[in-house]
Amino acid sequence: MKKAKSSILYAIVLMFVASLGLGGFALFRVLQPSGNYINEIPQAEVESRYGIHFTQVAMTADGGLVDIRYTVISNETAMATMMDGTNNPVLIASNGLKVSTETTMTHKIEHEVGRTYWMLYYNTKNALRPGSVIDVQIGDLLIENVKVQ
């Protein structure tokens, strides 16, 4: 009889712990900030003004670097935009912290239409994390509600 009671108690405790875990996961999913990955956001103005289409904003190197990827749409515009150092994208976290740099780790080659290139930024003050929703500013153009991968 004692063994049956302890088995029932064990089952009740196990169900309680499982329901807490499931409830926590559901709450985590509900409270996640809304936003879209950059490749899901229309970028017609970015493409026409800067000759590129962003394809990824993601964390790498255990969160120490931010990897920005873009595909070249127009070679002349992309070269002027990405190589002069004045229009580097600025990543703005929801708390206002900015991740930017004057000198990024980029390819130092001629851009080719249709190819994808990368830029690496230091994640200053750990401003960004996977799942963060940020704004990306390039020049005077702002892309809002971008989810970091």
MDTraj code that builds the backbone (N, CA, C; nanometers):
import mdtraj as md
import numpy as np

residues = "MET LYS LYS ALA LYS SER SER ILE LEU TYR ALA ILE VAL LEU MET PHE VAL ALA SER LEU GLY LEU GLY GLY PHE ALA LEU PHE ARG VAL LEU GLN PRO SER GLY ASN TYR ILE ASN GLU ILE PRO GLN ALA GLU VAL GLU SER ARG TYR GLY ILE HIS PHE THR GLN VAL ALA MET THR ALA ASP GLY GLY LEU VAL ASP ILE ARG TYR THR VAL ILE SER ASN GLU THR ALA MET ALA THR MET MET ASP GLY THR ASN ASN PRO VAL LEU ILE ALA SER ASN GLY LEU LYS VAL SER THR GLU THR THR MET THR HIS LYS ILE GLU HIS GLU VAL GLY ARG THR TYR TRP MET LEU TYR TYR ASN THR LYS ASN ALA LEU ARG PRO GLY SER VAL ILE ASP VAL GLN ILE GLY ASP LEU LEU ILE GLU ASN VAL LYS VAL GLN".split()
xyz = np.array([
    [0.0819, -0.1200, 0.0000],
    [0.0000, 0.0000, 0.0000],
    [0.0861, 0.1262, 0.0000],
    [0.1940, 0.1197, 0.0789],
    [0.2818, 0.2347, 0.0883],
    [0.3493, 0.2624, -0.0463],
    [0.3848, 0.1549, -0.1200],
    [0.4485, 0.1690, -0.2490],
    [0.3522, 0.2315, -0.3504],
    [0.2260, 0.1976, -0.3440],
    [0.1261, 0.2532, -0.4356],
    [0.1094, 0.4027, -0.4102],
    [0.1081, 0.4441, -0.2837],
    [0.0952, 0.5868, -0.2509],
    [0.2160, 0.6653, -0.3001],
    [0.3364, 0.6106, -0.2831],
    [0.4548, 0.6827, -0.3284],
    [0.4593, 0.6897, -0.4806],
    [0.4098, 0.5880, -0.5496],
    [0.4045, 0.5910, -0.6960],
    [0.3064, 0.6974, -0.7442],
    [0.1930, 0.7095, -0.6765],
    [0.0945, 0.8112, -0.7132],
    [0.1516, 0.9504, -0.6862],
    [0.2159, 0.9673, -0.5713],
    [0.2771, 1.0950, -0.5375],
    [0.3856, 1.1313, -0.6397],
    [0.4667, 1.0327, -0.6770],
    [0.5702, 1.0548, -0.7777],
    [0.5087, 1.0976, -0.9105],
    [0.4016, 1.0349, -0.9514],
    [0.3346, 1.0694, -1.0776],
    [0.2781, 1.2109, -1.0723],
    [0.2208, 1.2485, -0.9588],
    [0.1649, 1.3833, -0.9437],
    [0.2758, 1.4879, -0.9509],
    [0.3864, 1.4647, -0.8811],
    [0.4989, 1.5580, -0.8837],
    [0.5555, 1.5682, -1.0251],
    [0.5689, 1.4562, -1.0942],
    [0.6206, 1.4553, -1.2308],
    [0.5291, 1.5332, -1.3250],
    [0.4000, 1.5167, -1.3129],
    [0.3052, 1.5903, -1.3969],
    [0.3110, 1.7394, -1.3658],
    [0.3260, 1.7750, -1.2393],
    [0.3358, 1.9149, -1.2001],
    [0.4599, 1.9796, -1.2605],
    [0.5737, 1.9123, -1.2506],
    [0.6983, 1.9649, -1.3057],
    [0.6882, 1.9772, -1.4581],
    [0.6304, 1.8785, -1.5237],
    [0.6144, 1.8825, -1.6690],
    [0.5233, 1.9982, -1.7105],
    [0.4154, 2.0202, -1.6360],
    [0.3256, 2.1296, -1.6708],
    [0.3919, 2.2653, -1.6471],
    [0.4764, 2.2765, -1.5445],
    [0.5523, 2.4002, -1.5240],
    [0.6459, 2.4265, -1.6420],
    [0.7144, 2.3232, -1.6873],
    [0.8046, 2.3382, -1.8012],
    [0.7303, 2.3771, -1.9278],
    [0.6189, 2.3138, -1.9533],
    [0.5392, 2.3451, -2.0713],
    [0.4813, 2.4861, -2.0613],
    [0.4356, 2.5245, -1.9441],
    [0.3828, 2.6594, -1.9241],
    [0.4912, 2.7650, -1.9411],
    [0.6108, 2.7373, -1.8916],
    [0.7225, 2.8300, -1.9077],
    [0.7603, 2.8476, -2.0532],
    [0.7614, 2.7375, -2.1276],
    [0.7922, 2.7451, -2.2700],
    [0.6867, 2.8264, -2.3440],
    [0.5606, 2.8024, -2.3136],
    [0.4522, 2.8772, -2.3788],
    [0.4624, 3.0263, -2.3455],
    [0.4919, 3.0582, -2.2212],
    [0.5067, 3.1983, -2.1808],
    [0.6252, 3.2628, -2.2531],
    [0.7349, 3.1898, -2.2659],
    [0.8516, 3.2391, -2.3375],
    [0.8157, 3.2707, -2.4824],
    [0.7410, 3.1838, -2.5478],
    [0.7032, 3.2060, -2.6874],
    [0.6094, 3.3264, -2.7020],
    [0.5181, 3.3433, -2.6067],
    [0.4232, 3.4546, -2.6128],
    [0.4948, 3.5874, -2.5888],
    [0.5906, 3.5892, -2.4991],
    [0.6588, 3.7130, -2.4629],
    [0.7737, 3.7492, -2.5562],
    [0.8051, 3.6628, -2.6523],
    [0.9110, 3.6959, -2.7472],
    [0.8707, 3.8180, -2.8275],
    [0.9643, 3.9107, -2.8506],
    [0.9300, 4.0307, -2.9268],
    [0.8926, 3.9952, -3.0701],
    [0.7997, 4.0715, -3.1248],
    [0.7610, 4.0477, -3.2629],
    [0.8624, 4.1143, -3.3537],
    [0.8734, 4.0639, -3.4701],
    [0.9669, 4.1164, -3.5683],
    [0.9845, 4.0134, -3.6775],
    [1.0493, 4.0525, -3.7844],
    [1.0751, 3.9627, -3.8957],
    [1.2241, 3.9570, -3.9214],
    [1.2691, 3.8408, -3.9687],
    [1.4075, 3.8321, -4.0100],
    [1.4267, 3.9226, -4.1313],
    [1.5471, 3.9744, -4.1462],
    [1.5718, 4.0773, -4.2475],
    [1.5396, 4.0294, -4.3885],
    [1.5574, 3.9008, -4.4164],
    [1.5264, 3.8519, -4.5503],
    [1.3760, 3.8447, -4.5758],
    [1.2930, 3.8638, -4.4741],
    [1.1474, 3.8626, -4.4883],
    [1.0898, 4.0039, -4.5031],
    [1.1745, 4.1066, -4.4936],
    [1.1280, 4.2450, -4.4967],
    [1.1490, 4.3027, -4.6362],
    [1.0460, 4.3660, -4.6956],
    [1.0648, 4.4306, -4.8265],
    [1.1722, 4.5390, -4.8166],
    [1.2620, 4.5413, -4.9140],
    [1.3745, 4.6335, -4.9090],
    [1.3912, 4.7095, -5.0400],
    [1.2810, 4.7446, -5.1036],
    [1.2882, 4.8117, -5.2345],
    [1.3706, 4.9399, -5.2273],
    [1.3528, 5.0185, -5.1209],
    [1.4269, 5.1443, -5.1105],
    [1.5762, 5.1202, -5.0870],
    [1.6094, 5.0202, -5.0075],
    [1.7498, 4.9864, -4.9849],
    [1.8135, 4.9444, -5.1172],
    [1.7418, 4.8615, -5.1920],
    [1.7946, 4.8135, -5.3194],
    [1.8146, 4.9271, -5.4189],
    [1.7181, 5.0184, -5.4284],
    [1.7296, 5.1261, -5.5268],
    [1.8339, 5.2301, -5.4863],
    [1.8423, 5.2619, -5.3579],
    [1.9355, 5.3664, -5.3136],
    [2.0773, 5.3167, -5.2921],
    [2.0907, 5.1923, -5.2434],
    [2.2223, 5.1438, -5.2044],
    [2.2719, 5.0242, -5.2842],
    [2.1882, 4.9660, -5.3693],
    [2.2319, 4.8575, -5.4565],
    [2.2546, 4.7248, -5.3884],
    [2.1998, 4.7075, -5.2668],
    [2.2157, 4.5815, -5.1943],
    [2.0816, 4.5359, -5.1390],
    [2.0757, 4.4080, -5.1028],
    [1.9592, 4.3505, -5.0348],
    [2.0134, 4.2722, -4.9157],
    [1.9764, 4.3138, -4.7940],
    [2.0220, 4.2433, -4.6741],
    [1.9566, 4.1060, -4.6690],
    [2.0362, 4.0042, -4.6357],
    [1.9831, 3.8684, -4.6272],
    [1.9920, 3.8091, -4.4867],
    [2.0750, 3.8687, -4.3998],
    [2.0889, 3.8110, -4.2664],
    [2.1491, 3.9110, -4.1692],
    [2.0963, 3.9107, -4.0482],
    [2.1597, 3.9748, -3.9328],
    [2.1585, 3.8671, -3.8245],
    [2.2770, 3.8171, -3.7892],
    [2.2833, 3.7031, -3.6980],
    [2.4025, 3.7155, -3.6038],
    [2.3892, 3.6519, -3.4899],
    [2.4979, 3.6475, -3.3934],
    [2.5920, 3.5332, -3.4309],
    [2.7211, 3.5541, -3.4065],
    [2.8212, 3.4501, -3.4289],
    [2.9308, 3.4660, -3.3239],
    [3.0258, 3.3758, -3.3236],
    [3.1387, 3.3795, -3.2295],
    [3.0897, 3.3881, -3.0853],
    [2.9961, 3.3007, -3.0515],
    [2.9410, 3.2922, -2.9155],
    [2.8836, 3.4257, -2.8686],
    [2.8236, 3.5012, -2.9630],
    [2.7581, 3.6269, -2.9293],
    [2.8495, 3.7480, -2.9309],
    [2.9769, 3.7291, -2.9624],
    [3.0704, 3.8404, -2.9618],
    [3.0717, 3.9216, -3.0902],
    [3.0199, 3.8641, -3.1986],
    [3.0177, 3.9323, -3.3272],
    [2.8775, 3.9268, -3.3871],
    [2.8468, 4.0276, -3.4683],
    [2.7223, 4.0312, -3.5432],
    [2.7586, 4.0153, -3.6903],
    [2.6971, 3.9182, -3.7554],
    [2.7239, 3.8854, -3.8955],
    [2.6113, 3.9427, -3.9805],
    [2.6447, 4.0402, -4.0649],
    [2.5469, 4.0997, -4.1559],
    [2.5808, 4.0517, -4.2961],
    [2.4815, 3.9974, -4.3652],
    [2.5031, 3.9500, -4.5024],
    [2.4136, 4.0282, -4.5967],
    [2.4649, 4.0537, -4.7152],
    [2.3893, 4.1267, -4.8157],
    [2.4244, 4.0740, -4.9544],
    [2.3266, 4.0817, -5.0439],
    [2.3461, 4.0435, -5.1829],
    [2.3512, 4.1702, -5.2663],
    [2.4437, 4.1750, -5.3608],
    [2.4608, 4.2920, -5.4468],
    [2.3571, 4.2890, -5.5581],
    [2.2844, 4.4000, -5.5714],
    [2.1828, 4.4162, -5.6761],
    [2.2391, 4.5034, -5.7886],
    [2.3140, 4.6082, -5.7522],
    [2.3735, 4.7000, -5.8489],
    [2.5192, 4.7222, -5.8098],
    [2.6109, 4.6833, -5.8955],
    [2.7530, 4.6872, -5.8635],
    [2.8045, 4.8274, -5.8330],
    [2.7714, 4.9255, -5.9134],
    [2.8248, 5.0603, -5.8938],
    [2.7758, 5.1202, -5.7624],
    [2.6471, 5.1061, -5.7353],
    [2.5914, 5.1619, -5.6124],
    [2.6466, 5.0902, -5.4903],
    [2.6598, 4.9591, -5.4989],
    [2.7105, 4.8815, -5.3854],
    [2.8538, 4.9204, -5.3529],
    [2.9346, 4.9385, -5.4534],
    [3.0736, 4.9769, -5.4294],
    [3.0802, 5.1123, -5.3585],
    [3.0020, 5.2076, -5.4065],
    [3.0029, 5.3403, -5.3448],
    [2.9517, 5.3332, -5.2023],
    [2.8493, 5.2527, -5.1786],
    [2.7865, 5.2432, -5.0473],
    [2.8742, 5.1708, -4.9468],
    [2.9206, 5.0537, -4.9813],
    [2.9834, 4.9671, -4.8830],
    [3.1332, 4.9927, -4.8651],
    [3.1961, 5.0655, -4.9528],
    [3.3396, 5.0810, -4.9420],
    [3.3840, 5.2197, -4.8964],
    [3.2940, 5.3168, -4.8907],
    [3.3407, 5.4498, -4.8507],
    [3.3416, 5.4694, -4.6992],
    [3.2803, 5.3774, -4.6232],
    [3.2848, 5.3833, -4.4775],
    [3.1860, 5.4783, -4.4130],
    [3.1132, 5.5579, -4.4918],
    [3.0200, 5.6535, -4.4325],
    [2.8778, 5.5990, -4.4233],
    [2.8474, 5.4937, -4.4952],
    [2.7122, 5.4377, -4.4948],
    [2.7063, 5.2987, -4.4340],
    [2.8020, 5.2639, -4.3488],
    [2.7951, 5.1330, -4.2843],
    [2.6661, 5.1229, -4.2039],
    [2.5982, 5.0089, -4.2110],
    [2.4759, 4.9936, -4.1326],
    [2.5021, 5.0112, -3.9830],
    [2.4082, 5.0739, -3.9155],
    [2.4115, 5.0890, -3.7702],
    [2.2973, 5.0041, -3.7163],
    [2.3254, 4.9191, -3.6200],
    [2.2252, 4.8328, -3.5592],
    [2.1824, 4.8951, -3.4274],
    [2.0528, 4.9197, -3.4123],
    [2.0013, 4.9887, -3.2942],
    [1.9162, 4.8913, -3.2135],
    [1.9618, 4.8586, -3.0933],
    [1.8895, 4.7663, -3.0054],
    [1.7650, 4.8341, -2.9494],
    [1.6731, 4.7541, -2.8979],
    [1.5479, 4.8083, -2.8440],
    [1.5707, 4.9008, -2.7245],
    [1.6834, 4.8844, -2.6542],
    [1.7130, 4.9726, -2.5410],
    [1.7925, 5.0959, -2.5835],
    [1.8125, 5.1141, -2.7154],
    [1.8795, 5.2327, -2.7664],
    [2.0289, 5.2171, -2.7903],
    [2.0898, 5.1092, -2.7397],
    [2.2323, 5.0881, -2.7649],
    [2.2558, 5.0686, -2.9137],
    [2.3642, 5.1258, -2.9638],
    [2.3957, 5.1159, -3.1059],
    [2.5206, 5.0310, -3.1255],
    [2.5124, 4.9436, -3.2234],
    [2.6265, 4.8641, -3.2642],
    [2.6671, 4.9160, -3.4008],
    [2.7811, 4.9806, -3.4054],
    [2.8284, 5.0378, -3.5314],
    [2.9796, 5.0410, -3.5290],
    [3.0360, 5.0719, -3.6411],
    [3.1799, 5.0826, -3.6494],
    [3.2180, 5.1636, -3.7714],
    [3.3283, 5.2309, -3.7615],
    [3.3805, 5.3033, -3.8774],
    [3.4526, 5.2070, -3.9707],
    [3.5157, 5.1071, -3.9117],
    [3.5871, 5.0087, -3.9925],
    [3.5331, 4.8707, -3.9592],
    [3.4617, 4.8139, -4.0517],
    [3.4072, 4.6802, -4.0317],
    [3.5017, 4.5775, -4.0901],
    [3.4818, 4.4540, -4.0498],
    [3.5550, 4.3444, -4.1126],
    [3.4740, 4.3061, -4.2366],
    [3.5178, 4.3489, -4.3526],
    [3.4432, 4.3242, -4.4757],
    [3.5353, 4.2691, -4.5831],
    [3.4735, 4.2279, -4.6922],
    [3.5501, 4.1895, -4.8103],
    [3.6122, 4.3156, -4.8703],
    [3.7338, 4.3097, -4.9117],
    [3.8000, 4.4231, -4.9772],
    [3.8205, 4.3885, -5.1246],
    [3.7093, 4.3610, -5.1915],
    [3.7152, 4.3215, -5.3314],
    [3.6069, 4.3952, -5.4087],
    [3.6143, 4.3838, -5.5393],
    [3.5087, 4.4397, -5.6239],
    [3.3821, 4.3567, -5.6049],
    [3.2718, 4.4234, -5.5809],
    [3.1444, 4.3532, -5.5665],
    [3.0940, 4.3070, -5.7024],
    [3.0329, 4.1893, -5.7039],
    [2.9723, 4.1355, -5.8250],
    [2.8229, 4.1216, -5.8027],
    [2.7452, 4.1593, -5.9034],
    [2.5996, 4.1485, -5.8948],
    [2.5613, 4.0024, -5.8732],
    [2.4685, 3.9807, -5.7794],
    [2.4181, 3.8465, -5.7515],
    [2.4952, 3.7703, -5.6453],
    [2.6099, 3.8196, -5.6040],
    [2.6875, 3.7513, -5.5008],
    [2.6527, 3.8061, -5.3636],
    [2.6707, 3.7218, -5.2631],
    [2.6435, 3.7604, -5.1250],
    [2.7760, 3.7852, -5.0534],
    [2.7795, 3.8929, -4.9754],
    [2.8984, 3.9329, -4.9010],
    [2.8625, 3.9498, -4.7537],
    [2.9624, 3.9657, -4.6698],
    [2.9395, 3.9757, -4.5255],
    [3.0143, 4.0933, -4.4654],
    [2.9656, 4.1335, -4.3499],
    [3.0317, 4.2327, -4.2658],
    [3.0224, 4.1803, -4.1224],
    [3.1284, 4.1921, -4.0471],
    [3.1257, 4.1513, -3.9064],
    [3.1424, 4.2742, -3.8183],
    [3.0582, 4.2837, -3.7171],
    [3.0648, 4.3932, -3.6199],
    [3.0921, 4.3321, -3.4823],
    [3.1653, 4.4045, -3.3998],
    [3.1764, 4.3656, -3.2593],
    [3.0427, 4.3942, -3.1917],
    [2.9955, 4.3017, -3.1113],
    [2.8700, 4.3194, -3.0382],
    [2.8980, 4.4054, -2.9149],
    [2.9046, 4.5344, -2.9356],
    [2.9404, 4.6297, -2.8318],
    [2.8465, 4.6196, -2.7121],
    [2.9051, 4.6052, -2.5944],
    [2.8314, 4.5975, -2.4674],
    [2.7255, 4.4874, -2.4687],
    [2.7456, 4.3837, -2.5493],
    [2.6488, 4.2731, -2.5618],
    [2.5073, 4.3261, -2.5841],
    [2.4975, 4.4251, -2.6712],
    [2.3691, 4.4912, -2.6972],
    [2.2687, 4.3988, -2.7656],
    [2.3183, 4.3038, -2.8445],
    [2.2288, 4.2182, -2.9216],
    [2.2410, 4.0730, -2.8790],
    [2.1292, 4.0025, -2.8925],
    [2.1221, 3.8594, -2.8641],
    [2.0336, 3.7958, -2.9705],
    [2.0491, 3.6661, -2.9940],
    [1.9570, 3.6012, -3.0876],
    [1.8127, 3.6212, -3.0412],
    [1.7265, 3.6589, -3.1330],
    [1.5870, 3.6857, -3.0997],
    [1.5584, 3.8317, -3.0697],
    [1.6633, 3.9126, -3.0483],
    [1.6423, 4.0565, -3.0257],
    [1.5761, 4.1178, -3.1483],
    [1.4934, 4.2169, -3.1260],
    [1.4337, 4.2915, -3.2362],
    [1.5015, 4.4279, -3.2389],
    [1.5594, 4.4611, -3.3535],
    [1.6404, 4.5818, -3.3669],
    [1.5932, 4.6640, -3.4864],
    [1.6510, 4.7813, -3.5007],
    [1.6347, 4.8625, -3.6212],
    [1.7713, 4.8681, -3.6891],
    [1.7710, 4.8665, -3.8216],
    [1.8937, 4.8773, -3.8989],
    [1.8891, 5.0098, -3.9734],
    [1.9875, 5.0937, -3.9483],
    [1.9936, 5.2235, -4.0154],
    [2.1115, 5.2236, -4.1104],
    [2.0848, 5.2601, -4.2351],
    [2.1901, 5.2742, -4.3343],
    [2.1701, 5.4104, -4.3988],
    [2.2652, 5.4997, -4.3757],
    [2.2469, 5.6383, -4.4177],
    [2.1302, 5.6985, -4.3412],
    [2.0362, 5.7596, -4.4131],
    [1.9181, 5.8162, -4.3481],
    [1.7975, 5.7240, -4.3577],
    [1.8189, 5.6011, -4.4026],
    [1.7110, 5.5034, -4.4187],
    [1.7066, 5.4096, -4.2988],
    [1.5870, 5.3869, -4.2434],
    [1.5700, 5.3025, -4.1259],
    [1.4839, 5.1822, -4.1602],
    [1.5360, 5.0611, -4.1338],
    [1.4596, 4.9362, -4.1471],
    [1.4233, 4.8947, -4.0060],
    [1.2943, 4.8898, -3.9764],
    [1.2501, 4.8657, -3.8389],
    [1.2078, 4.7203, -3.8152],
    [1.2108, 4.6813, -3.6887],
    [1.1617, 4.5528, -3.6407],
    [1.2288, 4.4331, -3.7082],
    [1.3617, 4.4329, -3.7063],
    [1.4388, 4.3233, -3.7626],
    [1.4768, 4.2282, -3.6503],
    [1.4444, 4.1017, -3.6678],
    [1.4778, 4.0016, -3.5651],
    [1.6172, 3.9451, -3.5936],
    [1.7004, 3.9438, -3.4903],
    [1.8373, 3.8914, -3.5013],
    [1.8323, 3.7393, -3.4904],
    [1.9048, 3.6710, -3.5787],
    [1.9104, 3.5250, -3.5739],
    [2.0142, 3.4799, -3.4762],
])
top = md.Topology()
chain = top.add_chain()
for i, resn in enumerate(residues, 1):
    res = top.add_residue(resn, chain, resSeq=i)
    for name in ("N", "CA", "C"):
        top.add_atom(name, md.element.get_by_symbol(name[0]), res)
traj = md.Trajectory(xyz[None], top)
